[in-house]
Amino acid sequence: MTEKNLIKKVKQKDQTAFSQLVEQHKSLVFNTCMGFVHNKENAEDITQDVFVKMWTSIDRFKGDSKLSTWLYRITVNQSINYVKKNKVKNRFANIDDEKNSSEIKDKTNTNSEQKEHSKALKLALNLLPKRQKTAFVLSKYEDLSYKDISEIMELSISSVESLLHRAKKNLQKKLLNYYKSNVKN
């Protein structure tokens, strides 16, 4: 069955068609959420919220864009709202996650340098302005084209290019500052 037919059936509240759409798009949604929250359980919660939102608002989907573009938009908005609501809680969770991952690292002798780079990037990414972070996550984590990002964020392609340029510059500065202050001599 084509995606267009599935959407039509979902609009008629066909749960089987909805399950098929969820199955087709769940990894896209989950991976995008991970780009924002860096925590599997939180990303799973947001993913579930995205599909609830899809179910309840499918009648508003006009078909002017691809379903995946519409879902990305919902996912980005849900992720940003989640981060806003749980900012303090997420900071403590990230600290706990980092502590747990460092304990695991000590136990399993994994590549500590790679984990340190990953930690630094997550911290720097979380400090970016919302629109820069969104553009960066969609570009680098989801490997979307500038055109797709512009549709999702409802911006011109040149605005997306500008956001990505500023995001990269800001990440460079934040990472440089991080490594300067955390390098052990």
Phi and psi in degrees as GROMACS dihedral restraints (atoms count N, CA, C in turn):
[ dihedral_restraints ]
;  ai    aj    ak    al  type     phi  dphi    fc
    3     4     5     6     1   -73.2    20    10
    4     5     6     7     1   159.7    20    10
    6     7     8     9     1   -60.9    20    10
    7     8     9    10     1   -38.9    20    10
    9    10    11    12     1   -59.4    20    10
   10    11    12    13     1   -42.8    20    10
   12    13    14    15     1   -68.0    20    10
   13    14    15    16     1   -39.1    20    10
   15    16    17    18     1   -60.6    20    10
   16    17    18    19     1   -44.7    20    10
   18    19    20    21     1   -61.1    20    10
   19    20    21    22     1   -43.8    20    10
   21    22    23    24     1   -58.4    20    10
   22    23    24    25     1   -44.2    20    10
   24    25    26    27     1   -66.8    20    10
   25    26    27    28     1   -38.5    20    10
   27    28    29    30     1   -63.8    20    10
   28    29    30    31     1   -38.1    20    10
   30    31    32    33     1   -62.1    20    10
   31    32    33    34     1   -24.7    20    10
   33    34    35    36     1   -91.7    20    10
   34    35    36    37     1     9.8    20    10
   36    37    38    39     1    67.8    20    10
   37    38    39    40     1    35.5    20    10
   39    40    41    42     1   -80.6    20    10
   40    41    42    43     1   110.9    20    10
   42    43    44    45     1   -70.8    20    10
   43    44    45    46     1   -29.3    20    10
   45    46    47    48     1   -66.9    20    10
   46    47    48    49     1   -43.8    20    10
   48    49    50    51     1   -64.1    20    10
   49    50    51    52     1   -40.2    20    10
   51    52    53    54     1   -61.2    20    10
   52    53    54    55     1   -44.6    20    10
   54    55    56    57     1   -59.7    20    10
   55    56    57    58     1   -38.6    20    10
   57    58    59    60     1   -65.3    20    10
   58    59    60    61     1   -42.2    20    10
   60    61    62    63     1   -65.2    20    10
   61    62    63    64     1   -41.0    20    10
   63    64    65    66     1   -59.7    20    10
   64    65    66    67     1   -47.2    20    10
   66    67    68    69     1   -59.9    20    10
   67    68    69    70     1   -40.0    20    10
   69    70    71    72     1   -69.0    20    10
   70    71    72    73     1   -30.2    20    10
   72    73    74    75     1  -115.6    20    10
   73    74    75    76     1    -0.5    20    10
   75    76    77    78     1   -65.3    20    10
   76    77    78    79     1   -36.3    20    10
   78    79    80    81     1   -70.6    20    10
   79    80    81    82     1   -37.2    20    10
   81    82    83    84     1   -58.4    20    10
   82    83    84    85     1   -48.1    20    10
   84    85    86    87     1   -66.9    20    10
   85    86    87    88     1   -47.7    20    10
   87    88    89    90     1   -60.7    20    10
   88    89    90    91     1   -46.4    20    10
   90    91    92    93     1   -63.5    20    10
   91    92    93    94     1   -37.0    20    10
   93    94    95    96     1   -65.6    20    10
   94    95    96    97     1   -43.0    20    10
   96    97    98    99     1   -60.4    20    10
   97    98    99   100     1   -42.3    20    10
   99   100   101   102     1   -59.2    20    10
  100   101   102   103     1   -34.6    20    10
  102   103   104   105     1   -63.3    20    10
  103   104   105   106     1   -23.7    20    10
  105   106   107   108     1   -95.8    20    10
  106   107   108   109     1   -40.5    20    10
  108   109   110   111     1  -109.0    20    10
  109   110   111   112     1   -17.2    20    10
  111   112   113   114     1    55.1    20    10
  112   113   114   115     1    29.6    20    10
  114   115   116   117     1  -144.8    20    10
  115   116   117   118     1   122.5    20    10
  117   118   119   120     1   -58.7    20    10
  118   119   120   121     1   -47.2    20    10
  120   121   122   123     1   -64.4    20    10
  121   122   123   124     1   -43.4    20    10
  123   124   125   126     1   -64.7    20    10
  124   125   126   127     1   -41.2    20    10
  126   127   128   129     1   -63.5    20    10
  127   128   129   130     1   -38.1    20    10
  129   130   131   132     1   -64.8    20    10
  130   131   132   133     1   -41.0    20    10
  132   133   134   135     1   -61.8    20    10
  133   134   135   136     1   -46.2    20    10
  135   136   137   138     1   -65.2    20    10
  136   137   138   139     1   -40.3    20    10
  138   139   140   141     1   -58.0    20    10
  139   140   141   142     1   -44.3    20    10
  141   142   143   144     1   -62.0    20    10
  142   143   144   145     1   -43.0    20    10
  144   145   146   147     1   -60.8    20    10
  145   146   147   148     1   -39.3    20    10
  147   148   149   150     1   -61.1    20    10
  148   149   150   151     1   -44.4    20    10
  150   151   152   153     1   -73.6    20    10
  151   152   153   154     1   -29.3    20    10
  153   154   155   156     1   -64.2    20    10
  154   155   156   157     1   -44.6    20    10
  156   157   158   159     1   -62.1    20    10
  157   158   159   160     1   -41.4    20    10
  159   160   161   162     1   -59.3    20    10
  160   161   162   163     1   -46.6    20    10
  162   163   164   165     1   -60.3    20    10
  163   164   165   166     1   -44.4    20    10
  165   166   167   168     1   -79.6    20    10
  166   167   168   169     1   -19.3    20    10
  168   169   170   171     1  -121.3    20    10
  169   170   171   172     1    16.0    20    10
  171   172   173   174     1   -59.9    20    10
  172   173   174   175     1   -27.7    20    10
  174   175   176   177     1   -64.3    20    10
  175   176   177   178     1   -22.7    20    10
  177   178   179   180     1   -82.3    20    10
  178   179   180   181     1   -11.0    20    10
  180   181   182   183     1   -77.1    20    10
  181   182   183   184     1   114.8    20    10
  183   184   185   186     1   -89.9    20    10
  184   185   186   187     1   -16.6    20    10
  186   187   188   189     1    86.8    20    10
  187   188   189   190     1     9.1    20    10
  189   190   191   192     1   -70.0    20    10
  190   191   192   193     1   -27.0    20    10
  192   193   194   195     1  -121.5    20    10
  193   194   195   196     1   175.3    20    10
  195   196   197   198     1   -70.3    20    10
  196   197   198   199     1   152.5    20    10
  198   199   200   201     1   -59.4    20    10
  199   200   201   202     1   -39.2    20    10
  201   202   203   204     1   -62.0    20    10
  202   203   204   205     1   -36.2    20    10
  204   205   206   207     1   -64.9    20    10
  205   206   207   208     1   -44.5    20    10
  207   208   209   210     1   -63.2    20    10
  208   209   210   211     1   -42.3    20    10
  210   211   212   213     1   -65.6    20    10
  211   212   213   214     1   -40.0    20    10
  213   214   215   216     1   -58.0    20    10
  214   215   216   217     1   -43.8    20    10
  216   217   218   219     1   -60.7    20    10
  217   218   219   220     1   -46.0    20    10
  219   220   221   222     1   -62.1    20    10
  220   221   222   223     1   -44.4    20    10
  222   223   224   225     1   -62.2    20    10
  223   224   225   226     1   -46.3    20    10
  225   226   227   228     1   -61.2    20    10
  226   227   228   229     1   -46.6    20    10
  228   229   230   231     1   -63.0    20    10
  229   230   231   232     1   -44.4    20    10
  231   232   233   234     1   -63.6    20    10
  232   233   234   235     1   -40.8    20    10
  234   235   236   237     1   -65.0    20    10
  235   236   237   238     1   -45.2    20    10
  237   238   239   240     1   -63.2    20    10
  238   239   240   241     1   -43.7    20    10
  240   241   242   243     1   -62.0    20    10
  241   242   243   244     1   -40.4    20    10
  243   244   245   246     1   -62.1    20    10
  244   245   246   247     1   -46.5    20    10
  246   247   248   249     1   -61.7    20    10
  247   248   249   250     1   -42.7    20    10
  249   250   251   252     1   -60.5    20    10
  250   251   252   253     1   -46.8    20    10
  252   253   254   255     1   -68.3    20    10
  253   254   255   256     1   -30.2    20    10
  255   256   257   258     1  -115.9    20    10
  256   257   258   259     1    25.2    20    10
  258   259   260   261     1   -54.1    20    10
  259   260   261   262     1   -52.9    20    10
  261   262   263   264     1   -67.5    20    10
  262   263   264   265     1   -44.6    20    10
  264   265   266   267     1   -61.4    20    10
  265   266   267   268     1   -41.1    20    10
  267   268   269   270     1   -64.9    20    10
  268   269   270   271     1   -37.8    20    10
  270   271   272   273     1   -60.1    20    10
  271   272   273   274     1   -45.6    20    10
  273   274   275   276     1   -67.3    20    10
  274   275   276   277     1   -38.3    20    10
  276   277   278   279     1   -63.8    20    10
  277   278   279   280     1   -41.9    20    10
  279   280   281   282     1   -63.9    20    10
  280   281   282   283     1   -38.6    20    10
  282   283   284   285     1   -63.7    20    10
  283   284   285   286     1   -44.8    20    10
  285   286   287   288     1   -62.6    20    10
  286   287   288   289     1   -42.8    20    10
  288   289   290   291     1   -60.1    20    10
  289   290   291   292     1   -42.7    20    10
  291   292   293   294     1   -66.1    20    10
  292   293   294   295     1   -39.1    20    10
  294   295   296   297     1   -64.4    20    10
  295   296   297   298     1   -45.5    20    10
  297   298   299   300     1   -63.3    20    10
  298   299   300   301     1   -41.4    20    10
  300   301   302   303     1   -68.2    20    10
  301   302   303   304     1   -31.9    20    10
  303   304   305   306     1   -72.6    20    10
  304   305   306   307     1   -32.4    20    10
  306   307   308   309     1   -66.3    20    10
  307   308   309   310     1   -43.1    20    10
  309   310   311   312     1   -63.5    20    10
  310   311   312   313     1   -41.1    20    10
  312   313   314   315     1   -58.0    20    10
  313   314   315   316     1   -44.7    20    10
  315   316   317   318     1   -63.2    20    10
  316   317   318   319     1   -38.3    20    10
  318   319   320   321     1   -73.7    20    10
  319   320   321   322     1   -37.0    20    10
  321   322   323   324     1  -102.7    20    10
  322   323   324   325     1    -3.0    20    10
  324   325   326   327     1    57.8    20    10
  325   326   327   328     1    40.8    20    10
  327   328   329   330     1   -77.7    20    10
  328   329   330   331     1   175.2    20    10
  330   331   332   333     1   -71.0    20    10
  331   332   333   334     1    99.7    20    10
  333   334   335   336     1   -68.9    20    10
  334   335   336   337     1   -30.1    20    10
  336   337   338   339     1   -65.7    20    10
  337   338   339   340     1   -42.6    20    10
  339   340   341   342     1   -63.9    20    10
  340   341   342   343     1   -42.1    20    10
  342   343   344   345     1   -64.7    20    10
  343   344   345   346     1   -38.2    20    10
  345   346   347   348     1   -63.6    20    10
  346   347   348   349     1   -41.6    20    10
  348   349   350   351     1   -64.1    20    10
  349   350   351   352     1   -42.0    20    10
  351   352   353   354     1   -63.3    20    10
  352   353   354   355     1   -43.3    20    10
  354   355   356   357     1   -62.0    20    10
  355   356   357   358     1   -44.9    20    10
  357   358   359   360     1   -62.1    20    10
  358   359   360   361     1   -42.7    20    10
  360   361   362   363     1   -65.6    20    10
  361   362   363   364     1   -42.8    20    10
  363   364   365   366     1   -61.5    20    10
  364   365   366   367     1   -44.4    20    10
  366   367   368   369     1   -63.0    20    10
  367   368   369   370     1   -44.7    20    10
  369   370   371   372     1   -65.3    20    10
  370   371   372   373     1   -41.7    20    10
  372   373   374   375     1   -62.0    20    10
  373   374   375   376     1   -39.7    20    10
  375   376   377   378     1   -68.6    20    10
  376   377   378   379     1   -16.7    20    10
  378   379   380   381     1   -90.9    20    10
  379   380   381   382     1    -8.5    20    10
  381   382   383   384     1   -69.6    20    10
  382   383   384   385     1   150.5    20    10
  384   385   386   387     1   -58.1    20    10
  385   386   387   388     1   152.3    20    10
  387   388   389   390     1   -53.3    20    10
  388   389   390   391     1   -48.8    20    10
  390   391   392   393     1   -68.8    20    10
  391   392   393   394     1   -35.8    20    10
  393   394   395   396     1   -65.6    20    10
  394   395   396   397     1   -44.1    20    10
  396   397   398   399     1   -61.9    20    10
  397   398   399   400     1   -43.9    20    10
  399   400   401   402     1   -60.0    20    10
  400   401   402   403     1   -49.8    20    10
  402   403   404   405     1   -61.2    20    10
  403   404   405   406     1   -42.1    20    10
  405   406   407   408     1   -65.4    20    10
  406   407   408   409     1   -46.0    20    10
  408   409   410   411     1   -61.0    20    10
  409   410   411   412     1   -45.0    20    10
  411   412   413   414     1   -66.2    20    10
  412   413   414   415     1   -34.7    20    10
  414   415   416   417     1   -77.4    20    10
  415   416   417   418     1   -51.9    20    10
  417   418   419   420     1   -89.3    20    10
  418   419   420   421     1   -36.5    20    10
  420   421   422   423     1   -84.9    20    10
  421   422   423   424     1   -37.5    20    10
  423   424   425   426     1  -101.9    20    10
  424   425   426   427     1    -8.9    20    10
  426   427   428   429     1    56.7    20    10
  427   428   429   430     1    40.7    20    10
  429   430   431   432     1   -85.6    20    10
  430   431   432   433     1   153.5    20    10
  432   433   434   435     1   -74.2    20    10
  433   434   435   436     1   162.2    20    10
  435   436   437   438     1   -60.5    20    10
  436   437   438   439     1   -36.3    20    10
  438   439   440   441     1   -62.9    20    10
  439   440   441   442     1   -46.4    20    10
  441   442   443   444     1   -63.2    20    10
  442   443   444   445     1   -42.5    20    10
  444   445   446   447     1   -62.9    20    10
  445   446   447   448     1   -40.7    20    10
  447   448   449   450     1   -63.1    20    10
  448   449   450   451     1   -37.2    20    10
  450   451   452   453     1   -68.2    20    10
  451   452   453   454     1   -43.1    20    10
  453   454   455   456     1   -65.0    20    10
  454   455   456   457     1   -44.4    20    10
  456   457   458   459     1   -88.1    20    10
  457   458   459   460     1    -3.9    20    10
  459   460   461   462     1    56.4    20    10
  460   461   462   463     1    51.1    20    10
  462   463   464   465     1  -131.3    20    10
  463   464   465   466     1   165.6    20    10
  465   466   467   468     1   -74.2    20    10
  466   467   468   469     1   160.2    20    10
  468   469   470   471     1   -62.3    20    10
  469   470   471   472     1   -38.6    20    10
  471   472   473   474     1   -65.7    20    10
  472   473   474   475     1   -32.4    20    10
  474   475   476   477     1   -66.7    20    10
  475   476   477   478     1   -39.1    20    10
  477   478   479   480     1   -64.1    20    10
  478   479   480   481     1   -45.3    20    10
  480   481   482   483     1   -57.6    20    10
  481   482   483   484     1   -43.7    20    10
  483   484   485   486     1   -64.4    20    10
  484   485   486   487     1   -44.2    20    10
  486   487   488   489     1   -60.4    20    10
  487   488   489   490     1   -43.7    20    10
  489   490   491   492     1   -66.6    20    10
  490   491   492   493     1   -39.1    20    10
  492   493   494   495     1   -62.2    20    10
  493   494   495   496     1   -47.2    20    10
  495   496   497   498     1   -65.5    20    10
  496   497   498   499     1   -38.3    20    10
  498   499   500   501     1   -61.5    20    10
  499   500   501   502     1   -45.0    20    10
  501   502   503   504     1   -63.0    20    10
  502   503   504   505     1   -44.1    20    10
  504   505   506   507     1   -62.2    20    10
  505   506   507   508     1   -44.6    20    10
  507   508   509   510     1   -64.7    20    10
  508   509   510   511     1   -40.5    20    10
  510   511   512   513     1   -63.3    20    10
  511   512   513   514     1   -41.2    20    10
  513   514   515   516     1   -58.7    20    10
  514   515   516   517     1   -46.9    20    10
  516   517   518   519     1   -62.6    20    10
  517   518   519   520     1   -46.6    20    10
  519   520   521   522     1   -65.6    20    10
  520   521   522   523     1   -39.6    20    10
  522   523   524   525     1   -69.2    20    10
  523   524   525   526     1   -39.7    20    10
  525   526   527   528     1   -60.9    20    10
  526   527   528   529     1   -46.3    20    10
  528   529   530   531     1   -62.3    20    10
  529   530   531   532     1   -40.7    20    10
  531   532   533   534     1   -61.2    20    10
  532   533   534   535     1   -49.1    20    10
  534   535   536   537     1   -69.6    20    10
  535   536   537   538     1   -33.6    20    10
  537   538   539   540     1   -63.1    20    10
  538   539   540   541     1   -41.1    20    10
  540   541   542   543     1   -86.2    20    10
  541   542   543   544     1   -14.2    20    10
  543   544   545   546     1  -115.4    20    10
  544   545   546   547     1     1.1    20    10
  546   547   548   549     1   -77.7    20    10
  547   548   549   550     1   130.9    20    10
  549   550   551   552     1   -92.8    20    10
  550   551   552   553     1   123.9    20    10
